[in-house]
Amino acid sequence: MALSIRCLPTSKFLRVSVLAAGSGNFSTSINRYFSLSSLQWSAIRLAEVGKFEVPKLSGKYDTGQLFLHRVFGYRGVILFPWIAKVYDRDAPSASSCLWSPYSSDSSVETSTFRDPPEWDDPLAAPGDLLMSKNHGSPPHEEYLGHITKDHIKGTAHTYYQVLIDSRDCQFLKYTKKAQTEAVTFLGNQENGRTLYAVPGLDYVAHEDVMPYTAFNERPIHHELFYKFLQRVADKDPPFEARDTLKAWQKRNHPWLELSDVHKETTEGVRVTVIPFYMGCREAHSPHSNDVFWWRYCIRLENLGEKAVQLRERHWRIFSLSGTLETVRGRGVVGSEPLLTKRDPAFQYSSHVSLQSPSGHMWGTFRMERADGYEFECRIPPFSLESKQGDSPPPAPAVDS
């Protein structure tokens, strides 16, 4: 059944509403995230933008497919797919054989304050990190074996690299539901720490794609849309990849590739982590070490009825060079997101570096409900793995 989509623009940002008689869960899902206050109704103009298509239960969506994001509601277009291994600690086969790495750890020395390292978390509030390091021998092999994915059977799952409509990027930033610059690159510059961010790129799971057909010829507003895609008459979807997109994908494949996804749920709050290798800063003197960089994208989802707020993060970062580091701080990326039934999800990205080509991260988020009840929400352990032989790209440039 085709469903009409109407956009509801206001003076500051754009919202989307589904108007479809008898659409059931679709109508409930979308309106949940885009309901308007009474003060905003005077600014609304309705404009029909397209019709929903039947979601694919199997197979893949093609390059150029337009969609609404099931969770965040933004409009986007699919660039190309990735096949990822999903390690779900909530799966019955995983829960029966897992040992928890979240108990107290005597190998971490007494914590001391120090200034946060430059670029460790570029959006964190200054001075909010409490860190400690232990440079002694690595933790016991059994300990490391249980915090990795080795005890969990990964399942293949389709994700997509997508462009987000720039109008909806403004809405996501305004409401602080998600960062819209989740894809970052190291620049290969002699002066060192150069970070490039590509705005309006995201990774979307197959089940979060709600496909639709647009009624206008410019359905997505993004500076890369017509650099990456071209319209083709009598094609469904009516867009296909340009050579520019194919070249960009090939050139930046090591830094775009999505290979592992990690999930775990604690008291109705699900945490999903996707790590990405960013490259290595080679040492320029015998007294310094190579520095390896990763970014990690985290999505929190409240699957329950009661609102819950993230108050504090607590990370443990282990490097195979023998360093175990503890990081504490208020909130994440300078925010303490509130997850409600109406706005149940929050997504952000951050970065980490090691003086070793591999390591692991795990930790907890301290969550608080409205009645004051607090609990530790587990962040599933994930590997930080480098790709030896790959050097950072000069920049994520896109040819005209």
ABEGO torsion letter per residue (X at the ends): XBBBBBBBBBAABBBBBBBBBGAEAAAAAAAAAABBBAAAAAABBBBBAEBBBBBBABEBBBBGBBBBBAAAGBBBBBABBBBBBBBBAABAAAAAABBBAABBBAABBBBBBBBBBBGABAABBBGABBBBBBABBBBBAAAAAAABAAABBBBBBBBBBBBBBAAAAAAAAAAGABBABABBBBBBBAAEBBBBBBBGBBBBBAAABBBBBBABABABBBAAAAAABBBBBGBOBABBBBAAAAAAAAAAAAAABBABBBBBBBGGBBBBBBBBBAEBBBBABAABBBBBBBBBBBBBBBABABBBBBABBBBBBBBAAGBBBBBBBBEBGGBBBBBBAABABBBBBBBBBBABABEBBBEBBBBBBAAGBBBBBBBBBBBBBBBBGBBBBAEBBBBX
